[in-house]
Amino acid sequence: MDSKIRIGIIGSGGIAAAHARAYKEMPDVEIVAVADIIPGKADEFIQKLGLDQAAGFDDHNALLQLELDGVSVCTPNVAHHRTSIDALRAGKHVLVEKPLAVTLEQGVEMVQTAKQTGKMLTVGFQPRYDPNMKTVKDIVQTQLGDVYYIQTGGGRRRGMPQGTFINKELAGAGALADIGCYSLDLALNALDYPKPLTVSAFASNHFGTNPKYHPQADAFQVEDFGVALVRLEGDRVLNFKISWAMHMDSLGPTLFLGKDAGLKLTPAGKGPWSGVWDGGIGTIGLFHDINGQHVDTSIPVQSHSLNIFYEKVRDFVVAIKEDRPAPIPAEQILINQAIIDGILRSADLGREVDVNVPNV
Ligand SMILES: NC(=O)c1ccc[n+]([C@@H]2O[C@H](COP(=O)([O-])OP(=O)(O)OC[C@H]3O[C@@H](n4cnc5c(N)ncnc54)[C@H](O)[C@@H]3O)[C@@H](O)[C@H]2O)c1
Protein backbone atom coordinates (compact mmCIF):
# COMPACT_ATOMS: atom_id res chain seq x y z
CA MET A 1 0.00 0.00 0.00
CA ASP A 2 1.82 3.15 -1.18
CA SER A 3 -0.77 5.79 -0.42
CA LYS A 4 -1.17 7.16 3.09
CA ILE A 5 -3.30 5.33 5.64
CA ARG A 6 -6.42 7.43 6.17
CA ILE A 7 -7.53 7.67 9.79
CA GLY A 8 -10.59 9.07 11.57
CA ILE A 9 -10.83 9.76 15.30
CA ILE A 10 -14.17 9.41 17.10
CA GLY A 11 -14.32 11.27 20.42
CA SER A 12 -11.99 14.24 20.89
CA GLY A 13 -11.22 14.30 24.62
CA GLY A 14 -8.07 13.53 26.60
CA ILE A 15 -6.99 10.21 25.12
CA ALA A 16 -7.89 11.24 21.57
CA ALA A 17 -5.08 13.81 21.78
CA ALA A 18 -2.62 11.00 22.56
CA HIS A 19 -3.88 9.09 19.49
CA ALA A 20 -3.63 12.20 17.32
CA ARG A 21 -0.08 12.96 18.49
CA ALA A 22 0.97 9.37 17.73
CA TYR A 23 -0.56 9.44 14.21
CA LYS A 24 1.02 12.84 13.56
CA GLU A 25 4.46 11.32 14.06
CA MET A 26 3.83 8.84 11.24
CA PRO A 27 4.69 10.11 7.76
CA ASP A 28 2.57 7.37 6.17
CA VAL A 29 -0.63 8.39 8.01
CA GLU A 30 -3.12 11.16 7.40
CA ILE A 31 -5.74 12.14 10.00
CA VAL A 32 -8.67 12.83 7.71
CA ALA A 33 -11.46 13.57 10.16
CA VAL A 34 -12.46 13.91 13.81
CA ALA A 35 -15.96 13.55 15.27
CA ASP A 36 -17.26 14.53 18.68
CA ILE A 37 -20.85 14.50 19.86
CA ILE A 38 -20.46 17.96 21.41
CA PRO A 39 -20.99 20.42 18.54
CA GLY A 40 -17.83 22.35 17.72
CA LYS A 41 -15.56 20.24 19.94
CA ALA A 42 -14.01 18.29 17.03
CA ASP A 43 -13.16 21.57 15.25
CA GLU A 44 -11.52 22.95 18.40
CA PHE A 45 -9.53 19.73 18.71
CA ILE A 46 -8.42 19.95 15.07
CA GLN A 47 -7.24 23.50 15.62
CA LYS A 48 -5.54 22.77 18.94
CA LEU A 49 -3.61 19.82 17.55
CA GLY A 50 -2.79 21.46 14.24
CA LEU A 51 -4.62 18.85 12.12
CA ASP A 52 -5.20 21.44 9.40
CA GLN A 53 -6.31 19.04 6.69
CA ALA A 54 -8.88 17.23 8.90
CA ALA A 55 -12.65 17.72 8.75
CA GLY A 56 -14.67 18.06 11.96
CA PHE A 57 -18.07 16.43 12.56
CA ASP A 58 -20.52 16.24 15.44
CA ASP A 59 -21.87 12.87 14.32
CA HIS A 60 -19.60 9.85 13.94
CA ASN A 61 -21.80 8.49 11.12
CA ALA A 62 -20.95 11.51 8.97
CA LEU A 63 -17.23 10.80 9.54
CA LEU A 64 -17.79 7.17 8.59
CA GLN A 65 -19.12 8.13 5.17
CA LEU A 66 -15.60 9.24 4.24
CA GLU A 67 -13.09 6.93 2.66
CA LEU A 68 -11.02 5.82 5.67
CA ASP A 69 -8.81 2.82 6.39
CA GLY A 70 -9.17 2.89 10.16
CA VAL A 71 -10.67 4.74 13.10
CA SER A 72 -9.60 5.27 16.68
CA VAL A 73 -12.59 5.10 19.02
CA CYS A 74 -11.81 7.45 21.90
CA THR A 75 -15.25 8.07 23.39
CA PRO A 76 -16.25 7.30 26.98
CA ASN A 77 -16.79 3.55 27.49
CA VAL A 78 -20.56 3.75 26.96
CA ALA A 79 -20.17 4.80 23.31
CA HIS A 80 -17.48 2.24 22.34
CA HIS A 81 -20.15 -0.26 21.32
CA ARG A 82 -22.26 1.86 18.95
CA THR A 83 -19.39 3.74 17.32
CA SER A 84 -17.19 0.65 16.83
CA ILE A 85 -20.04 -1.36 15.30
CA ASP A 86 -20.98 1.50 12.98
CA ALA A 87 -17.33 1.86 11.94
CA LEU A 88 -16.89 -1.86 11.27
CA ARG A 89 -20.13 -1.94 9.25
CA ALA A 90 -18.88 1.06 7.27
CA GLY A 91 -15.83 -1.05 6.32
CA LYS A 92 -13.25 0.58 8.61
CA HIS A 93 -10.71 -1.16 10.84
CA VAL A 94 -11.12 -0.16 14.51
CA LEU A 95 -8.73 0.56 17.36
CA VAL A 96 -11.06 0.96 20.34
CA GLU A 97 -9.80 2.37 23.62
CA LYS A 98 -10.01 0.14 26.67
CA PRO A 99 -12.17 -1.26 28.17
CA LEU A 100 -13.77 -2.99 25.18
CA ALA A 101 -17.35 -2.12 26.22
CA VAL A 102 -19.64 -1.48 29.16
CA THR A 103 -21.38 -4.89 29.16
CA LEU A 104 -20.39 -8.35 28.04
CA GLU A 105 -23.32 -8.44 25.60
CA GLN A 106 -22.05 -5.30 23.90
CA GLY A 107 -18.54 -6.77 23.68
CA VAL A 108 -19.90 -9.96 22.11
CA GLU A 109 -21.81 -7.97 19.50
CA MET A 110 -18.70 -5.96 18.68
CA VAL A 111 -16.60 -9.09 18.15
CA GLN A 112 -19.39 -10.69 16.09
CA THR A 113 -19.56 -7.61 13.88
CA ALA A 114 -15.79 -7.69 13.32
CA LYS A 115 -16.09 -11.33 12.27
CA GLN A 116 -19.05 -10.65 9.97
CA THR A 117 -17.44 -7.66 8.27
CA GLY A 118 -13.93 -9.13 8.11
CA LYS A 119 -12.56 -5.89 9.60
CA MET A 120 -10.05 -5.68 12.42
CA LEU A 121 -11.18 -4.85 15.96
CA THR A 122 -8.20 -4.26 18.24
CA VAL A 123 -8.21 -2.88 21.80
CA GLY A 124 -5.88 -0.21 23.22
CA PHE A 125 -3.85 -2.08 25.83
CA GLN A 126 -0.48 -0.31 25.53
CA PRO A 127 1.28 -2.08 28.47
CA ARG A 128 1.59 -5.09 26.16
CA TYR A 129 4.17 -3.11 24.20
CA ASP A 130 6.53 -2.91 27.19
CA PRO A 131 9.33 -5.35 26.25
CA ASN A 132 9.35 -6.57 29.88
CA MET A 133 5.82 -7.92 29.37
CA LYS A 134 7.22 -10.17 26.65
CA THR A 135 9.95 -11.36 29.07
CA VAL A 136 7.27 -12.19 31.65
CA LYS A 137 5.19 -14.15 29.16
CA ASP A 138 8.26 -16.03 28.01
CA ILE A 139 9.21 -17.03 31.57
CA VAL A 140 5.63 -18.02 32.46
CA GLN A 141 5.39 -20.20 29.38
CA THR A 142 8.81 -21.86 29.55
CA GLN A 143 10.14 -21.96 33.13
CA LEU A 144 7.29 -22.34 35.62
CA GLY A 145 5.76 -25.67 34.58
CA ASP A 146 1.97 -25.87 34.98
CA VAL A 147 0.75 -22.65 36.59
CA TYR A 148 -1.98 -23.31 39.17
CA TYR A 149 -2.26 -19.98 41.04
CA ILE A 150 -2.07 -16.40 39.85
CA GLN A 151 -2.40 -13.31 42.02
CA THR A 152 -2.70 -9.99 40.26
CA GLY A 153 -4.28 -6.57 40.37
CA GLY A 154 -2.90 -3.66 42.25
CA GLY A 155 -3.88 -0.67 44.16
CA ARG A 156 -3.73 3.04 44.06
CA ARG A 157 -3.67 4.49 47.55
CA ARG A 158 -5.39 7.62 46.25
CA GLY A 159 -6.19 7.65 42.57
CA MET A 160 -9.84 8.49 42.07
CA PRO A 161 -10.91 9.79 38.67
CA GLN A 162 -13.98 11.95 38.19
CA GLY A 163 -16.55 12.73 35.47
CA THR A 164 -17.58 9.94 33.11
CA PHE A 165 -15.35 7.42 34.92
CA ILE A 166 -17.59 7.36 38.02
CA ASN A 167 -20.95 7.23 36.21
CA LYS A 168 -22.21 3.63 36.02
CA GLU A 169 -24.16 4.13 32.81
CA LEU A 170 -21.24 5.78 31.00
CA ALA A 171 -18.33 3.74 32.36
CA GLY A 172 -19.92 0.36 33.12
CA ALA A 173 -17.59 -0.29 36.05
CA GLY A 174 -15.12 1.69 38.13
CA ALA A 175 -11.62 0.61 39.16
CA LEU A 176 -12.22 -2.88 37.74
CA ALA A 177 -12.67 -1.64 34.18
CA ASP A 178 -10.42 1.42 34.38
CA ILE A 179 -7.22 -0.10 35.75
CA GLY A 180 -8.14 -3.72 36.58
CA CYS A 181 -8.32 -4.60 32.89
CA TYR A 182 -4.55 -4.02 32.59
CA SER A 183 -3.55 -6.43 35.35
CA LEU A 184 -6.02 -9.02 34.09
CA ASP A 185 -4.43 -8.69 30.66
CA LEU A 186 -0.94 -9.04 32.12
CA ALA A 187 -1.86 -12.30 33.86
CA LEU A 188 -4.17 -13.81 31.24
CA ASN A 189 -2.04 -12.93 28.23
CA ALA A 190 0.97 -14.61 29.88
CA LEU A 191 -1.15 -17.78 30.00
CA ASP A 192 -2.63 -17.37 26.48
CA TYR A 193 -6.01 -16.32 27.86
CA PRO A 194 -7.50 -19.38 29.61
CA LYS A 195 -11.28 -19.21 29.88
CA PRO A 196 -12.88 -18.24 33.21
CA LEU A 197 -15.40 -20.68 34.71
CA THR A 198 -16.70 -19.10 37.93
CA VAL A 199 -16.19 -15.93 39.97
CA SER A 200 -16.72 -15.17 43.64
CA ALA A 201 -16.29 -11.48 44.27
CA PHE A 202 -16.73 -8.52 46.59
CA ALA A 203 -16.82 -4.86 45.56
CA SER A 204 -17.22 -1.63 47.53
CA ASN A 205 -17.11 2.15 47.17
CA HIS A 206 -16.36 3.44 50.66
CA PHE A 207 -14.03 6.15 49.35
CA GLY A 208 -15.90 7.32 46.27
CA THR A 209 -19.14 7.93 48.14
CA ASN A 210 -17.47 9.75 51.03
CA PRO A 211 -17.15 13.56 50.52
CA LYS A 212 -14.01 13.43 52.65
CA TYR A 213 -12.31 11.48 49.85
CA HIS A 214 -14.13 12.45 46.65
CA PRO A 215 -15.30 15.89 45.44
CA GLN A 216 -18.15 14.28 43.43
CA ALA A 217 -19.25 11.82 46.15
CA ASP A 218 -22.95 12.44 45.41
CA ALA A 219 -22.46 11.31 41.80
CA PHE A 220 -20.21 8.33 42.54
CA GLN A 221 -21.94 5.14 41.27
CA VAL A 222 -19.19 2.59 40.62
CA GLU A 223 -16.83 0.45 42.72
CA ASP A 224 -13.50 1.80 43.97
CA PHE A 225 -12.36 -1.57 45.33
CA GLY A 226 -12.89 -5.09 44.06
CA VAL A 227 -11.57 -8.53 44.89
CA ALA A 228 -12.35 -11.86 43.24
CA LEU A 229 -11.44 -15.51 43.15
CA VAL A 230 -11.72 -16.58 39.52
CA ARG A 231 -11.61 -20.28 38.60
CA LEU A 232 -9.98 -20.76 35.21
CA GLU A 233 -10.05 -23.73 32.87
CA GLY A 234 -7.06 -26.05 33.28
CA ASP A 235 -7.39 -26.37 37.10
CA ARG A 236 -6.08 -22.89 37.82
CA VAL A 237 -7.24 -20.10 40.05
CA LEU A 238 -6.78 -16.33 39.80
CA ASN A 239 -6.87 -14.10 42.86
CA PHE A 240 -7.55 -10.59 41.58
CA LYS A 241 -7.80 -7.34 43.54
CA ILE A 242 -7.88 -3.71 42.55
CA SER A 243 -8.40 -0.33 44.19
CA TRP A 244 -8.64 3.34 43.27
CA ALA A 245 -8.23 4.25 46.93
CA MET A 246 -7.46 2.47 50.22
CA HIS A 247 -5.67 2.90 53.53
CA MET A 248 -2.73 0.81 52.39
CA ASP A 249 0.38 1.29 50.28
CA SER A 250 -0.07 -1.78 48.09
CA LEU A 251 -2.25 -4.83 47.45
CA GLY A 252 0.84 -6.96 46.99
CA PRO A 253 2.85 -8.14 44.01
CA THR A 254 1.67 -10.15 41.03
CA LEU A 255 2.53 -13.83 41.55
CA PHE A 256 2.49 -16.86 39.26
CA LEU A 257 2.90 -20.18 41.11
CA GLY A 258 3.88 -23.05 38.84
CA LYS A 259 4.70 -26.68 39.61
CA ASP A 260 8.39 -26.06 38.75
CA ALA A 261 8.95 -22.41 39.72
CA GLY A 262 7.27 -19.20 40.82
CA LEU A 263 7.43 -15.66 39.43
CA LYS A 264 6.99 -12.44 41.39
CA LEU A 265 6.48 -9.03 39.73
CA THR A 266 6.23 -5.61 41.27
CA PRO A 267 5.00 -2.53 39.40
CA ALA A 268 7.41 0.29 38.59
CA GLY A 269 5.29 3.27 39.58
CA LYS A 270 5.77 5.22 42.78
CA GLY A 271 3.40 7.50 44.70
CA PRO A 272 -0.34 7.52 45.41
CA TRP A 273 -1.40 6.77 41.80
CA SER A 274 1.08 3.91 41.44
CA GLY A 275 0.79 0.23 42.10
CA VAL A 276 -1.06 -0.74 38.94
CA TRP A 277 0.07 -2.35 35.74
CA ASP A 278 -0.12 0.57 33.38
CA GLY A 279 3.16 2.06 34.54
CA GLY A 280 5.62 -0.70 33.69
CA ILE A 281 7.34 -3.47 35.62
CA GLY A 282 9.62 -2.62 38.57
CA THR A 283 11.11 -6.00 39.49
CA ILE A 284 10.96 -9.58 38.22
CA GLY A 285 11.93 -12.40 40.60
CA LEU A 286 12.11 -16.08 39.67
CA PHE A 287 11.91 -18.58 42.54
CA HIS A 288 12.73 -22.27 42.16
CA ASP A 289 14.60 -25.24 43.59
CA ILE A 290 17.69 -26.61 41.91
CA ASN A 291 18.94 -29.90 43.41
CA GLY A 292 16.98 -29.21 46.59
CA GLN A 293 18.41 -25.69 47.01
CA HIS A 294 16.22 -22.59 46.90
CA VAL A 295 17.41 -20.47 44.03
CA ASP A 296 15.96 -16.96 43.81
CA THR A 297 16.98 -15.05 40.71
CA SER A 298 16.37 -11.43 40.00
CA ILE A 299 15.68 -11.06 36.28
CA PRO A 300 16.98 -7.75 34.93
CA VAL A 301 14.23 -5.33 33.99
CA GLN A 302 15.00 -3.82 30.61
CA SER A 303 15.05 -0.07 30.57
CA HIS A 304 13.72 1.10 27.24
CA SER A 305 12.97 4.33 25.49
CA LEU A 306 9.85 3.07 23.74
CA ASN A 307 6.75 5.20 23.92
CA ILE A 308 4.38 2.28 24.43
CA PHE A 309 1.33 4.37 23.57
CA TYR A 310 2.90 5.25 20.21
CA GLU A 311 3.80 1.57 19.71
CA LYS A 312 0.19 0.48 20.14
CA VAL A 313 -1.13 3.04 17.66
CA ARG A 314 1.70 2.24 15.24
CA ASP A 315 0.96 -1.49 15.43
CA PHE A 316 -2.65 -0.78 14.43
CA VAL A 317 -1.44 1.15 11.38
CA VAL A 318 1.10 -1.52 10.40
CA ALA A 319 -1.53 -4.24 10.81
CA ILE A 320 -3.74 -2.31 8.35
CA LYS A 321 -0.85 -1.87 5.92
CA GLU A 322 0.20 -5.51 6.09
CA ASP A 323 -3.33 -6.88 6.22
CA ARG A 324 -2.49 -8.58 9.53
CA PRO A 325 -5.00 -9.74 12.17
CA ALA A 326 -5.77 -7.46 15.13
CA PRO A 327 -2.62 -6.98 17.27
CA ILE A 328 -4.66 -7.25 20.50
CA PRO A 329 -7.66 -9.27 19.40
CA ALA A 330 -11.01 -8.25 20.81
CA GLU A 331 -11.81 -11.98 21.29
CA GLN A 332 -9.14 -12.07 24.03
CA ILE A 333 -10.33 -8.89 25.62
CA LEU A 334 -13.85 -10.32 25.69
CA ILE A 335 -12.56 -12.81 28.27
CA ASN A 336 -11.25 -9.87 30.30
CA GLN A 337 -14.68 -8.24 29.98
CA ALA A 338 -16.45 -11.48 30.97
CA ILE A 339 -14.44 -11.62 34.20
CA ILE A 340 -15.26 -8.00 35.06
CA ASP A 341 -18.92 -8.71 34.26
CA GLY A 342 -18.80 -11.83 36.48
CA ILE A 343 -17.21 -9.86 39.33
CA LEU A 344 -19.95 -7.23 39.23
CA ARG A 345 -22.70 -9.89 39.15
CA SER A 346 -21.13 -11.91 41.94
CA ALA A 347 -20.53 -8.86 44.12
CA ASP A 348 -24.12 -7.78 43.58
CA LEU A 349 -25.58 -11.19 44.44
CA GLY A 350 -23.09 -11.89 47.24
CA ARG A 351 -22.28 -15.38 45.94
CA GLU A 352 -20.27 -17.27 43.33
CA VAL A 353 -21.53 -17.05 39.74
CA ASP A 354 -20.79 -18.91 36.51
CA VAL A 355 -18.94 -17.08 33.76
CA ASN A 356 -19.82 -18.04 30.22
CA VAL A 357 -17.79 -16.54 27.44
CA PRO A 358 -19.93 -17.00 24.34
CA ASN A 359 -18.25 -18.52 21.29
CA VAL A 360 -18.34 -15.90 18.59
N1 LIG B 1 -5.23 3.67 27.08
C1 LIG B 1 -5.13 4.61 27.99
O1 LIG B 1 -4.07 4.86 28.55
C2 LIG B 1 -6.33 5.40 28.37
C3 LIG B 1 -6.19 6.49 29.25
C4 LIG B 1 -7.32 7.26 29.55
C5 LIG B 1 -8.55 6.93 29.00
N2 LIG B 1 -8.67 5.82 28.20
C6 LIG B 1 -9.98 5.46 27.62
O2 LIG B 1 -10.28 6.36 26.58
C7 LIG B 1 -11.68 6.61 26.54
C8 LIG B 1 -11.93 8.12 26.56
O3 LIG B 1 -11.38 8.66 27.75
P1 LIG B 1 -11.05 10.22 27.84
O4 LIG B 1 -10.32 10.37 29.13
O5 LIG B 1 -10.42 10.70 26.59
O6 LIG B 1 -12.54 10.81 27.97
P2 LIG B 1 -13.02 12.30 27.67
O7 LIG B 1 -14.31 12.44 28.40
O8 LIG B 1 -11.90 13.27 27.90
O9 LIG B 1 -13.30 12.32 26.09
C9 LIG B 1 -14.32 11.61 25.46
C10 LIG B 1 -14.88 12.43 24.30
O10 LIG B 1 -15.79 11.63 23.57
C11 LIG B 1 -16.92 12.45 23.19
N3 LIG B 1 -18.05 11.58 22.89
C12 LIG B 1 -18.95 11.00 23.74
N4 LIG B 1 -19.82 10.25 23.06
C13 LIG B 1 -19.49 10.35 21.74
C14 LIG B 1 -20.03 9.81 20.55
N5 LIG B 1 -21.09 8.99 20.56
N6 LIG B 1 -19.46 10.15 19.37
C15 LIG B 1 -18.40 10.99 19.35
N7 LIG B 1 -17.84 11.53 20.45
C16 LIG B 1 -18.37 11.21 21.63
C17 LIG B 1 -17.10 13.37 24.38
O11 LIG B 1 -17.85 14.50 24.04
C18 LIG B 1 -15.66 13.68 24.75
O12 LIG B 1 -15.17 14.80 24.06
C19 LIG B 1 -12.29 5.86 27.71
O13 LIG B 1 -12.83 4.64 27.23
C20 LIG B 1 -11.12 5.56 28.63
O14 LIG B 1 -11.25 4.37 29.38
C21 LIG B 1 -7.59 5.09 27.85
The ligand as an SDF file (V2000), in Angstrom:
LIG
                    3D

 44 48  0  0  0  0  0  0  0  0999 V2000
   -5.2290    3.6650   27.0790 N   0  0  0  0  0  0  0  0  0  0  0  0
   -5.1290    4.6060   27.9910 C   0  0  0  0  0  0  0  0  0  0  0  0
   -4.0660    4.8570   28.5490 O   0  0  0  0  0  0  0  0  0  0  0  0
   -6.3350    5.3950   28.3700 C   0  0  0  0  0  0  0  0  0  0  0  0
   -6.1890    6.4850   29.2450 C   0  0  0  0  0  0  0  0  0  0  0  0
   -7.3170    7.2630   29.5490 C   0  0  0  0  0  0  0  0  0  0  0  0
   -8.5530    6.9300   28.9970 C   0  0  0  0  0  0  0  0  0  0  0  0
   -8.6680    5.8240   28.2000 N   0  0  0  0  0  0  0  0  0  0  0  0
   -9.9840    5.4560   27.6230 C   0  0  0  0  0  0  0  0  0  0  0  0
  -10.2790    6.3600   26.5790 O   0  0  0  0  0  0  0  0  0  0  0  0
  -11.6790    6.6130   26.5380 C   0  0  0  0  0  0  0  0  0  0  0  0
  -11.9270    8.1160   26.5600 C   0  0  0  0  0  0  0  0  0  0  0  0
  -11.3850    8.6560   27.7460 O   0  0  0  0  0  0  0  0  0  0  0  0
  -11.0480   10.2160   27.8420 P   0  0  0  0  0  0  0  0  0  0  0  0
  -10.3220   10.3710   29.1310 O   0  0  0  0  0  0  0  0  0  0  0  0
  -10.4240   10.7040   26.5860 O   0  0  0  0  0  0  0  0  0  0  0  0
  -12.5400   10.8110   27.9700 O   0  0  0  0  0  0  0  0  0  0  0  0
  -13.0200   12.3010   27.6700 P   0  0  0  0  0  0  0  0  0  0  0  0
  -14.3060   12.4390   28.4000 O   0  0  0  0  0  0  0  0  0  0  0  0
  -11.9030   13.2690   27.8980 O   0  0  0  0  0  0  0  0  0  0  0  0
  -13.2980   12.3150   26.0860 O   0  0  0  0  0  0  0  0  0  0  0  0
  -14.3220   11.6080   25.4590 C   0  0  0  0  0  0  0  0  0  0  0  0
  -14.8770   12.4340   24.3040 C   0  0  0  0  0  0  0  0  0  0  0  0
  -15.7940   11.6330   23.5710 O   0  0  0  0  0  0  0  0  0  0  0  0
  -16.9150   12.4550   23.1890 C   0  0  0  0  0  0  0  0  0  0  0  0
  -18.0540   11.5760   22.8850 N   0  0  0  0  0  0  0  0  0  0  0  0
  -18.9460   11.0020   23.7380 C   0  0  0  0  0  0  0  0  0  0  0  0
  -19.8230   10.2450   23.0620 N   0  0  0  0  0  0  0  0  0  0  0  0
  -19.4880   10.3450   21.7440 C   0  0  0  0  0  0  0  0  0  0  0  0
  -20.0340    9.8110   20.5520 C   0  0  0  0  0  0  0  0  0  0  0  0
  -21.0860    8.9900   20.5620 N   0  0  0  0  0  0  0  0  0  0  0  0
  -19.4590   10.1540   19.3680 N   0  0  0  0  0  0  0  0  0  0  0  0
  -18.3980   10.9930   19.3480 C   0  0  0  0  0  0  0  0  0  0  0  0
  -17.8420   11.5320   20.4540 N   0  0  0  0  0  0  0  0  0  0  0  0
  -18.3720   11.2140   21.6270 C   0  0  0  0  0  0  0  0  0  0  0  0
  -17.1020   13.3660   24.3850 C   0  0  0  0  0  0  0  0  0  0  0  0
  -17.8510   14.5030   24.0370 O   0  0  0  0  0  0  0  0  0  0  0  0
  -15.6610   13.6770   24.7530 C   0  0  0  0  0  0  0  0  0  0  0  0
  -15.1720   14.8010   24.0650 O   0  0  0  0  0  0  0  0  0  0  0  0
  -12.2950    5.8580   27.7080 C   0  0  0  0  0  0  0  0  0  0  0  0
  -12.8330    4.6360   27.2320 O   0  0  0  0  0  0  0  0  0  0  0  0
  -11.1180    5.5630   28.6310 C   0  0  0  0  0  0  0  0  0  0  0  0
  -11.2530    4.3700   29.3760 O   0  0  0  0  0  0  0  0  0  0  0  0
   -7.5850    5.0910   27.8470 C   0  0  0  0  0  0  0  0  0  0  0  0
  1  2  1  0
  2  3  2  0
  2  4  1  0
  4  5  1  0
  4 44  2  0
  5  6  2  0
  6  7  1  0
  7  8  2  0
  8  9  1  0
  8 44  1  0
  9 10  1  0
  9 42  1  0
 10 11  1  0
 11 12  1  0
 11 40  1  0
 12 13  1  0
 13 14  1  0
 14 15  2  0
 14 16  1  0
 14 17  1  0
 17 18  1  0
 18 19  2  0
 18 20  1  0
 18 21  1  0
 21 22  1  0
 22 23  1  0
 23 24  1  0
 23 38  1  0
 24 25  1  0
 25 26  1  0
 25 36  1  0
 26 27  1  0
 26 35  1  0
 27 28  2  0
 28 29  1  0
 29 30  1  0
 29 35  2  0
 30 31  1  0
 30 32  2  0
 32 33  1  0
 33 34  2  0
 34 35  1  0
 36 37  1  0
 36 38  1  0
 38 39  1  0
 40 41  1  0
 40 42  1  0
 42 43  1  0
M  CHG  2   8   1  16  -1
M  END
$$$$
